[in-house]
Amino acid sequence: MLDITKDIHSLTTFRRRSGDFMKQLKKSKRPVVLTVKGRAAAVVQDAEAYQRLLDVAARADASEGIRQGLDDANKGKTRSAREFFDSFETKHGLSR
Protein backbone atom coordinates (compact mmCIF):
# COMPACT_ATOMS: atom_id res chain seq x y z
CA MET A 1 0.00 0.00 0.00
CA LEU A 2 1.17 3.50 -0.76
CA ASP A 3 2.36 5.67 2.15
CA ILE A 4 1.82 9.27 1.01
CA THR A 5 4.28 10.58 3.60
CA LYS A 6 7.14 8.48 2.20
CA ASP A 7 6.25 7.39 -1.32
CA ILE A 8 5.66 10.58 -3.30
CA HIS A 9 8.75 12.30 -4.71
CA SER A 10 9.70 14.57 -7.56
CA LEU A 11 11.18 13.10 -10.70
CA THR A 12 14.23 15.31 -10.12
CA THR A 13 14.82 13.73 -6.69
CA PHE A 14 14.39 10.28 -8.20
CA ARG A 15 17.01 11.05 -10.87
CA ARG A 16 19.49 12.33 -8.30
CA ARG A 17 19.03 9.44 -5.87
CA SER A 18 17.93 6.55 -8.07
CA GLY A 19 20.14 4.05 -6.23
CA ASP A 20 18.53 4.94 -2.90
CA PHE A 21 15.10 4.63 -4.46
CA MET A 22 15.90 1.21 -5.90
CA LYS A 23 16.91 0.00 -2.42
CA GLN A 24 13.70 1.44 -0.95
CA LEU A 25 11.56 -0.20 -3.65
CA LYS A 26 13.15 -3.59 -3.09
CA LYS A 27 12.88 -3.36 0.70
CA SER A 28 9.40 -1.87 1.09
CA LYS A 29 7.70 -3.47 -1.95
CA ARG A 30 5.65 -0.24 -2.11
CA PRO A 31 5.39 1.81 -5.29
CA VAL A 32 6.75 5.35 -5.49
CA VAL A 33 4.76 8.12 -7.17
CA LEU A 34 6.95 10.51 -9.15
CA THR A 35 5.74 14.05 -9.67
CA VAL A 36 6.47 16.68 -12.30
CA LYS A 37 5.56 20.25 -11.38
CA GLY A 38 3.73 18.95 -8.32
CA ARG A 39 1.47 16.54 -10.19
CA ALA A 40 1.65 12.77 -10.28
CA ALA A 41 3.34 11.73 -13.52
CA ALA A 42 4.54 8.15 -13.05
CA VAL A 43 4.56 5.23 -10.65
CA VAL A 44 7.70 3.14 -10.13
CA GLN A 45 7.87 -0.21 -8.38
CA ASP A 46 10.25 -3.14 -8.21
CA ALA A 47 9.84 -5.99 -10.69
CA GLU A 48 8.73 -8.58 -8.11
CA ALA A 49 5.95 -6.31 -6.80
CA TYR A 50 4.86 -5.57 -10.37
CA GLN A 51 4.68 -9.29 -11.18
CA ARG A 52 2.47 -9.84 -8.12
CA LEU A 53 0.22 -7.03 -9.36
CA LEU A 54 -0.04 -8.69 -12.78
CA ASP A 55 -0.88 -12.02 -11.16
CA VAL A 56 -3.63 -10.45 -9.04
CA ALA A 57 -5.06 -8.66 -12.08
CA ALA A 58 -5.10 -11.90 -14.09
CA ARG A 59 -6.99 -13.71 -11.32
CA ALA A 60 -9.44 -10.84 -10.98
CA ASP A 61 -10.01 -10.84 -14.75
CA ALA A 62 -10.77 -14.57 -14.71
CA SER A 63 -13.13 -14.14 -11.76
CA GLU A 64 -14.92 -11.31 -13.55
CA GLY A 65 -15.33 -13.47 -16.66
CA ILE A 66 -16.87 -16.23 -14.60
CA ARG A 67 -19.17 -13.76 -12.85
CA GLN A 68 -20.34 -12.36 -16.19
CA GLY A 69 -20.94 -15.85 -17.55
CA LEU A 70 -23.03 -16.81 -14.54
CA ASP A 71 -24.95 -13.55 -14.83
CA ASP A 72 -25.67 -14.28 -18.51
CA ALA A 73 -26.82 -17.81 -17.64
CA ASN A 74 -29.14 -16.48 -14.95
CA LYS A 75 -30.64 -14.01 -17.44
CA GLY A 76 -31.11 -16.72 -20.07
CA LYS A 77 -28.54 -15.16 -22.43
CA THR A 78 -27.06 -18.50 -23.41
CA ARG A 79 -27.35 -21.04 -26.18
CA SER A 80 -26.46 -24.68 -26.43
CA ALA A 81 -23.08 -25.83 -27.70
CA ARG A 82 -24.86 -27.43 -30.69
CA GLU A 83 -26.46 -24.09 -31.64
CA PHE A 84 -23.10 -22.34 -31.33
CA PHE A 85 -21.20 -24.87 -33.44
CA ASP A 86 -23.92 -24.96 -36.12
CA SER A 87 -23.78 -21.16 -36.34
CA PHE A 88 -19.97 -21.11 -36.32
CA GLU A 89 -19.69 -23.72 -39.06
CA THR A 90 -22.23 -21.89 -41.22
CA LYS A 91 -20.55 -18.53 -40.71
CA HIS A 92 -17.10 -19.87 -41.61
CA GLY A 93 -18.16 -22.26 -44.36
CA LEU A 94 -17.15 -25.38 -42.47
CA SER A 95 -18.76 -28.76 -42.76
CA ARG A 96 -18.50 -31.96 -40.80
Backbone torsions as a table, in degrees:
resi	resn	phi	psi	omega
1	MET	NA	145.7	-178.9
2	LEU	-73.9	134.8	174.5
3	ASP	-109.5	105.3	-172.4
4	ILE	-65.6	-16.5	177.9
5	THR	-82.1	-17.2	-176.1
6	LYS	-124.0	-18.3	-167.4
7	ASP	-113.1	18.0	176.1
8	ILE	-123.3	120.7	-175.8
9	HIS	-142.1	158.5	176.6
10	SER	-75.2	152.8	176.7
11	LEU	-60.6	-36.0	178.7
12	THR	-60.5	-45.5	178.0
13	THR	-62.5	-41.0	179.1
14	PHE	-61.4	-42.9	179.1
15	ARG	-61.9	-43.1	-177.0
16	ARG	-69.9	-32.9	-173.5
17	ARG	-125.1	40.0	-174.8
18	SER	-58.9	-36.8	178.1
19	GLY	-61.5	-44.3	177.7
20	ASP	-61.8	-41.0	179.9
21	PHE	-64.9	-39.8	179.9
22	MET	-62.4	-40.0	177.0
23	LYS	-63.6	-43.9	179.8
24	GLN	-62.5	-43.4	-179.8
25	LEU	-61.0	-45.2	-178.2
26	LYS	-66.4	-39.5	-177.6
27	LYS	-74.4	-47.7	-172.5
28	SER	-84.2	-26.2	-175.1
29	LYS	63.7	12.2	178.3
30	ARG	-97.8	144.7	176.5
31	PRO	-72.7	160.3	175.8
32	VAL	-119.0	130.1	176.6
33	VAL	-90.6	127.7	177.9
34	LEU	-103.9	134.6	-177.5
35	THR	-111.5	152.0	172.4
36	VAL	-129.4	122.3	-177.4
37	LYS	54.6	38.6	175.2
38	GLY	80.7	2.1	-179.7
39	ARG	-117.0	143.0	178.5
40	ALA	-58.2	129.8	-178.0
41	ALA	-124.5	-27.6	-178.1
42	ALA	-158.4	159.0	175.2
43	VAL	-124.0	132.4	-179.4
44	VAL	-119.9	137.7	175.1
45	GLN	-148.9	162.1	-178.5
46	ASP	-73.9	159.1	-172.7
47	ALA	-61.9	-39.3	-179.1
48	GLU	-64.4	-43.5	178.6
49	ALA	-65.0	-38.4	179.1
50	TYR	-65.5	-40.5	178.2
51	GLN	-62.1	-41.3	176.7
52	ARG	-60.5	-40.9	178.4
53	LEU	-62.0	-42.9	177.4
54	LEU	-62.3	-41.0	179.5
55	ASP	-63.7	-43.3	178.7
56	VAL	-63.3	-43.6	180.0
57	ALA	-62.5	-39.6	179.8
58	ALA	-64.6	-42.3	177.9
59	ARG	-65.3	-40.9	179.5
60	ALA	-64.3	-39.1	179.3
61	ASP	-63.8	-42.5	178.2
62	ALA	-64.3	-43.1	178.7
63	SER	-62.1	-39.9	179.1
64	GLU	-66.1	-39.0	176.9
65	GLY	-61.6	-42.8	177.8
66	ILE	-64.2	-44.3	179.2
67	ARG	-59.8	-43.2	179.2
68	GLN	-65.1	-39.7	178.1
69	GLY	-63.1	-43.7	177.5
70	LEU	-64.4	-38.8	177.8
71	ASP	-62.6	-44.8	177.4
72	ASP	-60.7	-43.1	179.7
73	ALA	-62.7	-41.7	179.1
74	ASN	-65.5	-29.0	179.9
75	LYS	-90.9	1.7	179.2
76	GLY	75.6	19.3	-179.3
77	LYS	-91.3	51.6	-179.0
78	THR	-132.0	167.8	172.5
79	ARG	-144.1	160.6	-176.9
80	SER	-70.7	159.9	177.5
81	ALA	-61.1	-38.4	179.3
82	ARG	-60.1	-46.3	178.4
83	GLU	-60.5	-43.3	179.8
84	PHE	-61.1	-50.7	-176.4
85	PHE	-66.0	-37.1	175.7
86	ASP	-60.5	-46.2	179.7
87	SER	-64.4	-43.2	-179.2
88	PHE	-63.1	-45.6	-179.3
89	GLU	-64.0	-41.4	178.3
90	THR	-63.9	-47.4	-177.5
91	LYS	-60.5	-37.5	-174.6
92	HIS	-103.5	10.1	176.9
93	GLY	64.0	35.2	-179.1
94	LEU	-99.5	151.2	175.2
95	SER	-136.1	159.4	-179.2
96	ARG	-93.0	NA	NA
